[in-house]
Amino acid sequence: MCGIVGYTGNSDATIPLIEGLARLEYRGYDSAGISILADGKISTAKRAGKLSVLVEALKLKELPKGHVGIGHTRWATHGSPIDRNAHPHLDPDGKVALIHNGIIENYQVLKSELETRGHFFNSDTDSEVVAHLLGVEYAGTKNLSSAMAQVCKRLSGNFSLVAIAVDSPEVLVGARRNSPLVVGLGTGENFLASDVAAFISFTKRALEIGQNQVVTLTPTSYAITNFDGEPQSAREFEVTWDASAAEKNGYPHFMAKEIMEQPKALADCLLGRIDGKGQLTLNEVRISDDEIRDIEKIIIIGCGSAFHAGMIAQHGIEHWGRIPVEVELASEFRYRDPIITRNTLVIAISQSGETMDTLMALRHAKEQRAKVISICNTHGASIPRESDGVIYTQAGPEIAVASTKAFLTQIVAAYLIALYIAQVRGIKFVDEVRDILEELEELPTKIERYLETAERIKELAEEFKEAQSILFLGRHVGYPVALEGALKLKELAYMHAEGFAAGELKHGPIALIEEGTPVLVIMPSAQSPLHDKMVSNVQEVMARGARVIVIASESDSSISNAHVIKIPDAPLLFQPILAVLPLQIFAYESAVIRGYDVDQPRNLAKSVTVE
């Protein structure tokens, strides 16, 4: 989950490295550091804490100006977040500096081997072991690329690595296995990073680096090999957004900006989905119509908010596509020996496209000969590249750790798959699919209208800021919305929050209700057969002293004795896209009132690239 960036060019390397780390800090903010190669030696500065701590240290003592360097922002795995565990790490002679994202599973064995040879380690990390190994190999070969390849063949686990060496003054070398790494191609300068965001203000040209590959950069060239030194090709692509999309643009936090960007994100996700014949088309779903007709079961996999999006998607796919759907936590999926056949379709949902649990689950499904469609927001990421098809959500960069616009667009993307399956299998006529799409296309306007009148949520957050526990209740598609609302509050405000299926209330959770307990209820639309049952659930908790907030459709006048938040009317399957909005804002405002860091909550990172 760490952020890594490397630079080789003609500029002072510190400038693009610090800028790149600022854009990557969402990936980890336990510590940060940079190494610069200048005047025949490697100079390093690193500090525990957020990037701002490092920046202040560099103001007091600047590093020498050099044209090649590496930078790192850390999410701690091996070793606590203190100065000596921060990256970059150097070999004992100071000839090689290295940064690392991932986990080296056999580092203890390798460390013991090095210790018997007289190596002393300054940190508690697995990464420093790799730096020492690289130093040993480089001393023998004087070729950083081949040394990196040889070291990688000895490593077990998942990693992306970037290194520089004193005797290779223009060379930047990276390698990857199951961890993100992308090349930025500039003019007279080149970049390596875990995310295109790191170099977006310098270039939009990027290269995908494949599995088990080593890339060597100079300011004007690149070369890619596998770990055996054999030349490899790479696909170039252009980043479709610019640096301003990753800025706050006057908002106090990225999350506030991203909440307000949701109407545009949904509109962009739906753009261009109808072909000249009026049919729904998904150009990057490379699965034949016959294979879609042969599908007997669909399994949706995801983690966190992506899992909740999958739970909502299950209802749409079964309703429109009439295929049984299972929703699985990606982190548990392959460990329970799931039943998968060549007639199983797996839908893998991941904002970053690098979520390690989801990537490993996807590979397990592919080994069982299942077809895989991914839903992703990041072009060139591992998960879409290893899938048989992909729906890009087109949400633009999401910097805040807590997902907002990515979550909404994941639901819509999954609904597009559902409608496409229904169209191909002849369950829905073309005009029926188009009618549903037209209803979907009304949602951005409805979201915008709600967001313009959402000021009352701040008052609720103030009212409940001292609450010890908050419960969320929902039914049908409202249940995963309740789970998502509780997750957001945990992530941002560090409050105990739980989401429950309201029908299960009497089977245990109602014991949690006492005088004053806040309960947020997602009310189904008045046309739903579950509406009256949910009204009964509200009465049950209110009778036991709960303070109830109901999220209900504008036309619903059934609740009069509780605090009601009205959202625009929408068909039942589309209601979650609207109902989650006040829950996002409630979590955001709760975190602000309690004085917490909204964009970078403690212990979390945006992209979970370790298992």
N, C-alpha and C positions, 0 to 999 in steps of 0.2 A: 504494500500500500504506500510505500515511500515514493517521493517524487525525485526523479533524477534528470539532470540536464548536462549536456556537454557542448563545448563550443570550440571551433577552430576557424580562424579567419584573420582579418587585418585590424579589427577593433580591439580595444581594451576588453579582455574577456570578462572581467568582473561585471561589466554593465549588462550584457545579455544573460549572464548567469543569475544575477540577482533578480532581474526582471522575470526570467523564466521560473525561478523558485517562487516568486510572488504569485505567479499564476498556477503553480503546482502545489501550493501549501495546503489546499483542500485534501491532498493525498496523505498528509501527515504533518504534524506541527509540534512534535516533541523536541526536536532539535534541528539545526541547519548548519551547513558548512560548505566552503568552497576551497578548491586548490587551484593555484595558477602556476603554470610553467613559465618562468622568466629568468633570464640571466644564468642559465645553466643549472637551475635548481627548482624544486617544487616548494612553494610557499602555501601554507594552509591556515585557514581561520575557521573555527567551528565553535558553536555555543549551544548549550541546552536551552530550551524554550522556543518561542516562535521566531520567525525570520527576523522580526524587528530587533531582537536581541543581537543577532549577528550583524545586522546593518549598523546598529549603534557602535558595536565593537570595531567595525571597519572604519567608522568615522574617526575613532581615536587612533587607530593604527592601520593605515592602508596597506594592502598587499602590493608588491611590485606589479607594474603593468606588464602583462604578457598577452599573447595572442591565442593561447590554447588553455583550456581549463575545464573543470568539472564542478558541479554543485549538487547538493542533496538536501532534501527536507524529509525528516524521519518520522515514521510511526513505529514505535519501539516494539520489537519482538524479543530478540536475545539481548539482554542487558537493559538496565533502567535508563531513563532519559537524562543522562548527565553528560558533561562536556566530553569526557574521554570515550564515550560510546557513540558520539556523533560521527558522521561521515564528513569528508573522505577519510579512508584509512590508508596508511603507507606501509611499504615493506620496511624491514629493519634498516636498510641502507638509505632510505629516503629517495630511491630511484624511481619508484612506481607509486602512483596514487590511484585509488579505486573507490567507486561508489556502487551500491548494491541495493536492489529491491527484490524481496523474496525471502526464502528460508533455505539454508543449506542443511540438509538433514544429516549428513555424515560429517559435520564439521568437527565433532569431538574426536573422531578417529584421525582425521587429518591434522587436527591441532596436536594430538599426542605424538604423531609422527614428527611434526616440526619441532616440538619441544625436545624430543630426543636428539635432535640435530642442533640444539642450542638456541632455538628461537624463544624470545620472551615477548609476551603479548601485553599491550597497553590497555586493551578494552575487554569487555565481556561478550563481544559480539561474534557471531559466525562470520561476519563480513571481513573482519581483519584477518581471519585465517586464509581467505581467498587472496587478499592483498599480499600476504607472505608467500603463498604458493606462486602467485604471478611473478613476484620478485625473483624467486628461485628460477623459474622457467626463463624469464627474460634475461637473467644474468648469463644463461647458457646460450641462448639463441640470438639475442640482440634484435629480435623481431617481435614486436608487441602483438601483432596479429596471430602469429603461430603460437606464441606463448599463451595467449588467451584461449586459443582452441584446445591446446593440450590441458590446460587447467580445467576447462569446462567438462572435458571427458572424464575427469576424476570426481566431479561434483554430483551428488544426489540431491534432488529437490527441485525447486522452482526458482528461477532467478532472471534478472536482467542486470548486466554488469557494464560499466563504462570505466575506462582507464586511460591514463596518460603516463608517459615515461620520459625521464630526463634526456635520454639519448635519442629521442624521436620528437624533435621540437615542434613539428606541425601536425603530428598524428594523434587522432582520437579514435579509440577502438571500443566497440561495444559488442555484447553477445546476449542472446536471450534463449530461455527455455521456459515456456508456460508463463511468461511475465511480459508486460508490455514494453515495447521499445520501437520508436519510429524515428526516421531520419527527416530532417528539414533541409531542403536544398536551396541555398541562397546564392547570391552573386558575390563570388570571392570569399564566401564563408559558408560553413555547413554546421548542422546541429544534430545532436542526439538527445532524445527526451522520452519520458514515459507517456507523454501526451502532447499533441500538436499545440495545445494552448501555450506551451513553454516558448515556442518560437513564432507564434502567429503574427506578432507585430513586425517580424523581420522577413518572413516568407510564407506563402501559402502552398508552395510545392512540397510534397512529402513522399516518402518511400516506405512501403511496408517491409518490415524485417520478419522473415519466416522463422519457424520453429527450428531450434538447434543451429542457428546461424551466427556468424561473426561478421561484423561490418567494420571497415576501415575507412576513415575520413581524413582528407586533408582539406585545405580551404577551397580547392578546385576539383576534387575528385572523390569518388567512392568506389569501394570494391567489396563484394559480399561472397563469402565462402561458407560451406558447412564446417562442422567441427573436424572433418578429415582434410580440410584445405581445398576441397573441390569447388570451383566457381559456381555461383548461384545467381539467378536473376531475381529481380524485384519489381513489383508493380508500383508505378508512380500514380499519385492521385492529388487532386487539388482540394484544399480545405475550403468549404463553402461559406464560412463566416469570417468576420474580421475581428481585429483586436477590440473594437468598441463593444462587441457582443459579450466580452468577458470583463467589462468594466461595470461599476455600480451605477454610473449615469445619474448621480444625484441622490440615489436611494441610500438610506442609512446602512443597509445590509444587502448582500447578494440575495438572500432568501426573500426579502421584501420585493426586490426587483423581479425575481423569478416567479413569485406568486402573480405579479401583475402582468407578466409575459405569457401567462397561460392561454389567453384567447388566441394570440398569434401562434403559439406553439401548436394548438389543436388545429387551427386553420391550415398551417403548413403541413401537418401530418396528413391531412385529408387532400391536399392539393395534388392534382394530376392523376387521380385514381380512376377516372372514367376514360375509356378509349373512344375512338371515332364511331363505334357501333353502339355506344351507350352502355357498354358492359364495364363492370368493375375489373380493373387489371392491376396486378401486382407484379411489376416487371422483374423484380429480383427474386421471386419465388421460383426457383429452378426445379420444380417438381411437376411432372407431367399430369395431365388431366386423368389419365388412366390410374396413375399411382394415387391420386387424391380420391378417386372413386373406390379404390381398394382399401382405404383406411378403415380399420375396425375399432380403433381406440386412439384417443389423444391424451398425452401426458404433458402437463404444463409444469415447468420447473423454474424456480426463482428463489431469491433470498430477500428478506426484509420487505420493503415496499413493493418490490417486483413480485414477491410471492402473493401479496395482497391483491395486486393487479391481476395476477393469474386466477385468484379465487373469484374475482368479478367476471373475468373473461370466461370462466367455466360456464356461467349461466348463459352468456350470449352464444357460445359455440353450441351448447346442447340445445338451446331454444331454436336457433336458426339452422344449424348444420345437422342436428339430430344424430350426433355421434357421442358415445359416452366419453366423458372427460374426467381425468384424475388430476389433482393439483398436488405437487410434491415440493417440500423443501429441498432445494438442490443439495444442501449439505448432508441430508440423510438419504438421498435417493439411491445411490449405488450401493450403499451398505446394507440394504434390506433385500437384496436380490430381486429386484422388480421383474415382473413378467413383461418382456418386450419381444415383439416379433417384427418381421419385415413389413407387416401391415399396421404397425404402430407409428403414429406421428408424434414427435416430441417438439414442443414449443418452448424454447429457452429464452427467458426474459432477463435482460441485464442492461442497465443504463450505460455503463462503461464498456461493455463487451469484453471485460477482462476479469470478471468476478470468478475467482478460482474455483469455488465450490460448483458454480454453474458450468464452468468450462469442463471440469472433470466429469460431471454428470452427463454433459453432452457427449463427451468421448465414450463414456460407457454405453450410452444409447447407440452411438454409431457402431461400436464393436458388436452390438446385437443386431445390426443391419436395419435399424430404424431410420426413417427420414427425420431430419431436423430442420425446423424453421426458427430463426432467432428474431427477437424483437430488441433492437439496440439503438442507441443514440450516437454511437461513435463509429465513424467510417474507418475502415482499416483495422479494427480491433480483432482479437483472436476468435471470439465466439462467432461473429458473422462470417469470418473467413473459413471457419471449419464447418459451417452449416450448409445444408442443401439449398437454403433460401433465406432471405432476410427481409424484414420490414424495418426500414430506418424511420425512427420517430420524428426526425427533423425538428427536434425541440431546441436546438442550439446549445451552447455550453451551459451546463448547470454546475455552478461553482459551490454553492452552499451544500454542506454535507447532507442535510435533510432534504429528501427528494420532494419536489412539488410538481413542476411541469413535466418532468420525466414520468412520474407516476400516472398523470392524466393521459399523456400521449401513449403510454404502454397499453392502457385500457383500450383506447381508440384503435391502436394498431392491431390488438388481438381481435377486436370486433371486425376489423377489415378482413382478417384471416377467416373469421367465422362466416362472414357474408360471401367471401370468395369460395369457400368450401360449399356453401349452400347453392351458389350459382353453378359451380362445376358439376355437382351431384344432381342438379335439377330439382332441388327441394324448394328453391325460390326462383321465380321467374325474374328475368332481367329488370323489368319495370318495378317489381317488388323490392329488389335489392336497391335500385336507384331511389325509391321512395324512402327507404330507411337511411340511405346516405344523405338525402336531403334533410332529414331530421337531425342527423349528426352534424350537418353543416350549420345548423341553427345554434348549436351549443356555444361556439365562440362569442356570439353576440349576447347570449344569456349569461355567460360567465362574466363578460365585461360589465354588463348591467349590475350583476350582484356585487362585483368588486368595487364599483363606484359608490355603493351604499352600505359598506361593511364596517362602519365606524363603531357600532355598538359592541363589537367583540372585545375591544380594548377594556370596556367597562366590566365585562364578565371576567376577563383575566385578572383585573384588579380585585374584583370581589372574591375570587377563589385562590388568590395567591398564597394563602396560608393553609390551604387544604392539604391534608395528609395523604389522601388517596382520591382519585377520580375514576369513575366507572363509565364505560361507553357501551351502549346497547344498540343492536341492529338485528334485522331479520332479512333473509334472502340476500340480495346484493348489498343490503345495508350492514350485514354482519362484517364483511371484510372492510367496509368503511369504518366501522367501529374499531376494528383492530388497527387500522392505519392511523386513526385519530389518537388512539392510546400510544402507539409507537412514536408519533411525532412529539407528544408531550413528554415521554420518557427521554427521547433523544435531546430535546432542546431545553426543557425546564427542569429536568432531573426529578420529576415528580412521579410517585407511584401511580400508574394508570393501567387499567385492564379493559380489554374489549371482550364482550360476551355476546353470544347468540341469545337474543332475548327470550326465545322459547325455552332455553335452558335455565332461566333465572330461578325457577322454583325447584330446580334439581341441585341446588347448592349455593350459587353465587349470591342469592338474596340474603344469605347470612352476613354478608359484608355491609349491608345497609344499616346505618344507624342515623340518629338525628343529625341533620346537616350534611350528610354525604352528598357531594355533587355527582349527578348522573346526567350524561349527555346522551340523548336518544335520537337516532336517525329514524324518522317516521316514514314508512312507505307511503306512496301516493294514495289518495282516497280511493282510487279505482282498484287498488291491490286487495286481494282476499286476506292479506295479512294486516291490513290497516287497523281493523277493529281489535285484533288480537294485541297489536302493539299498544293501542290505547289502554287496553286492560293492563299491560305490563307497566305503563306509566302510573296508572292508579295504584298498582301494587307497591311500587317503590315510594310513591308519595305518602301512602298510608303509613309507611314506616319512617317517615321524617326526612326523606331524601329531598335535596334541592335540585329540581329537574329543569334541564334546558332541552327543548325539543327543536330539532331541525326538521322543518316541514315545508311542503310546497305552498306556494302563494295562495292557491285556491282552497287549501285545507283549513277549515275553521273549527275542527273538532276539539282542539286543545285550547282551553280558556283559563285554566288554573295553574299554568306553568309558564316559565319564560320561553317564548317561541322566537326562533330565528327563521325567517322566511327565505326560501330559495325559489328561483323560477320553476314553473311547472315543466315537467319533462316526462317522457315515457319511462316506465319502471327501470328498464335496463340502462337508461342514460342518467338516471337520478344520482348514482354514485359520483359522477363527474362533477356535479353541482354540490352534492352534500358534503364532499370532502373539503370544499373551499373554506367554510367557517372553521373547520377543525384545524386546517393549516394555519389560519390567522390566529386562532386561539392559542395554539402552541407557540407561535412566533411571539405574540404579545406577552404570554406568560414568561417566556425566557427573558424578554426585554425588561419587564417589570422586576423580575428577580435578579437582574444584573448579570446574566450569563452571556457568553459569547454565542450568538445565534448561528453564525456561519461555520464556526469551528468548535462544536461541542466536545467536551472532554472525552478522552479515550476512543474517539471515533475517527474514521477517515472515510473519504467519499468512495473510493474504489478499493474493494477488499480483494487484494490479489494474493492472499495467502489462505491456506485452509486452516 
